[in-house]
Amino acid sequence: MNRPQTVEKMIEVVKKLPGVGPKMAERLCYHILKMSDVEAKSFVEAIQNARQKVKVCSICYNLSESDPCPICSDNTRNKELLCVVESPQDLIAVSKVKNEDYNGLYFVLGGALSPLDAIGPKDIRINQLITRLKQDSIKEVILATDMDSKGETTAVYLAQLIKPLGIKVSRLGYGMPVGGDIEYADEVTISKAIAGRKEM
């Protein structure tokens, strides 16, 4: 390659970002290199600032600048309803629906079960979820995991653990396509999926 070693290293680092292939990494790196000093400094500062200020909420495990996060601290929310999602991105997607469609609390698992990838129950926050359900006055859990095989496996596994606690367990209903990722769904689709949830 005729690229400088520093650029080569930069491309290798950027390639590690999810969904970024070699060509995209190269484009992004050259775009960053074309930035003015002010833009580049602002870009670096934004990353460092987020890394320093953003923490994980000790209750729901969402990313936030405060602990507990604003959602867990909101006394107007329905404390008997808990929506379980795989990632903070999924939480953001679900939280965009109108309050009359969903005004409960959240829990971020931090992934989904995937035996092929050696991700088991101890690798995501299943124990923390069960502990929370035993401590709080949750009456219904909505399993809003992705509609792919990993999300389905996780939902079925969680339903088997939660039902014996006497808590209603439901799954997102129509509106979410099979194999679809929640973080890419629009508000109307998620709203319909919550409204049409089915008990498991």
NORGI-V157126 format. One record per residue. SS is DSSP state (H for helix, E for strand, L for the rest). PSI is psi in degrees with one decimal (none if undefined). Layout:
ss=SS psi=PSI
ss=SS psi=PSI
//
This chain:
ss=L psi=145.7
ss=L psi=6.6
ss=L psi=149.2
ss=L psi=149.8
ss=H psi=-37.1
ss=H psi=-38.7
ss=H psi=-41.1
ss=H psi=-44.8
ss=H psi=-40.7
ss=H psi=-43.6
ss=H psi=-42.2
ss=H psi=-39.1
ss=H psi=-46.7
ss=H psi=-32.3
ss=L psi=-22.1
ss=L psi=-13.3
ss=L psi=143.6
ss=L psi=134.8
ss=L psi=5.7
ss=L psi=114.8
ss=L psi=-179.0
ss=H psi=-43.4
ss=H psi=-45.0
ss=H psi=-41.2
ss=H psi=-42.3
ss=H psi=-45.4
ss=H psi=-45.1
ss=H psi=-43.7
ss=H psi=-44.1
ss=H psi=-31.3
ss=H psi=-44.4
ss=H psi=-41.0
ss=H psi=-26.7
ss=H psi=-12.4
ss=L psi=151.7
ss=L psi=164.2
ss=H psi=-39.2
ss=H psi=-45.6
ss=H psi=-43.6
ss=H psi=-42.0
ss=H psi=-43.1
ss=H psi=-40.0
ss=H psi=-48.8
ss=H psi=-42.8
ss=H psi=-38.3
ss=H psi=-41.7
ss=H psi=-48.1
ss=H psi=-41.0
ss=H psi=-45.5
ss=H psi=-42.5
ss=H psi=-33.9
ss=H psi=-37.7
ss=H psi=-30.0
ss=L psi=130.8
ss=E psi=176.4
ss=E psi=129.2
ss=L psi=132.9
ss=L psi=-9.3
ss=L psi=-52.9
ss=L psi=-11.5
ss=L psi=21.7
ss=L psi=159.7
ss=E psi=136.0
ss=E psi=162.6
ss=L psi=-5.1
ss=L psi=157.7
ss=L psi=113.7
ss=L psi=162.9
ss=L psi=166.1
ss=H psi=-34.2
ss=H psi=-48.1
ss=H psi=-25.7
ss=H psi=-10.1
ss=L psi=109.0
ss=L psi=-9.7
ss=L psi=-8.6
ss=L psi=153.4
ss=E psi=109.1
ss=E psi=-5.2
ss=E psi=-3.8
ss=E psi=126.5
ss=E psi=125.9
ss=E psi=121.1
ss=E psi=123.2
ss=E psi=166.2
ss=L psi=-37.0
ss=L psi=163.1
ss=H psi=-32.5
ss=H psi=-39.6
ss=H psi=-40.2
ss=H psi=-44.6
ss=H psi=-43.1
ss=H psi=-46.1
ss=H psi=-37.5
ss=H psi=-10.0
ss=L psi=-14.7
ss=L psi=158.8
ss=L psi=151.3
ss=L psi=-32.9
ss=L psi=-20.9
ss=L psi=-41.5
ss=L psi=120.7
ss=L psi=31.5
ss=E psi=-161.4
ss=E psi=177.9
ss=E psi=162.1
ss=E psi=127.1
ss=E psi=116.3
ss=L psi=-33.6
ss=L psi=27.2
ss=L psi=-169.0
ss=L psi=154.6
ss=L psi=135.2
ss=E psi=87.6
ss=H psi=-35.0
ss=H psi=-27.8
ss=H psi=11.9
ss=L psi=35.2
ss=E psi=108.1
ss=L psi=-174.9
ss=H psi=-31.1
ss=H psi=-11.3
ss=H psi=-11.6
ss=L psi=177.3
ss=L psi=49.2
ss=H psi=-44.4
ss=H psi=-41.4
ss=H psi=-37.3
ss=H psi=-48.7
ss=H psi=-40.5
ss=H psi=-44.2
ss=H psi=-42.1
ss=H psi=-34.8
ss=H psi=-28.7
ss=H psi=-37.2
ss=L psi=171.7
ss=L psi=48.1
ss=L psi=131.3
ss=L psi=-23.3
ss=E psi=137.3
ss=E psi=124.7
ss=E psi=118.8
ss=E psi=101.6
ss=L psi=48.2
ss=L psi=163.4
ss=L psi=158.3
ss=L psi=22.4
ss=L psi=-176.5
ss=H psi=-37.5
ss=H psi=-44.8
ss=H psi=-40.2
ss=H psi=-44.3
ss=H psi=-44.2
ss=H psi=-43.9
ss=H psi=-45.4
ss=H psi=-44.0
ss=H psi=-46.2
ss=H psi=-40.6
ss=H psi=-40.2
ss=H psi=-31.1
ss=H psi=-35.0
ss=H psi=-38.8
ss=H psi=-43.4
ss=H psi=-15.1
ss=H psi=-1.9
ss=L psi=21.1
ss=L psi=134.2
ss=E psi=134.6
ss=E psi=125.5
ss=E psi=162.9
ss=E psi=147.0
ss=L psi=139.6
ss=L psi=-148.5
ss=L psi=157.6
ss=L psi=-38.7
ss=L psi=121.9
ss=L psi=146.5
ss=L psi=132.6
ss=L psi=0.4
ss=L psi=151.6
ss=L psi=132.4
ss=H psi=-38.7
ss=H psi=-19.4
ss=H psi=-1.9
ss=L psi=149.4
ss=L psi=169.6
ss=H psi=-42.1
ss=H psi=-43.1
ss=H psi=-46.5
ss=H psi=-40.4
ss=H psi=-45.3
ss=H psi=-37.8
ss=H psi=-38.7
ss=H psi=-44.7
ss=H psi=-35.1
ss=L psi=21.8
ss=L psi=151.4
ss=E psi=141.8
ss=E psi=141.0
ss=L psi=none
//
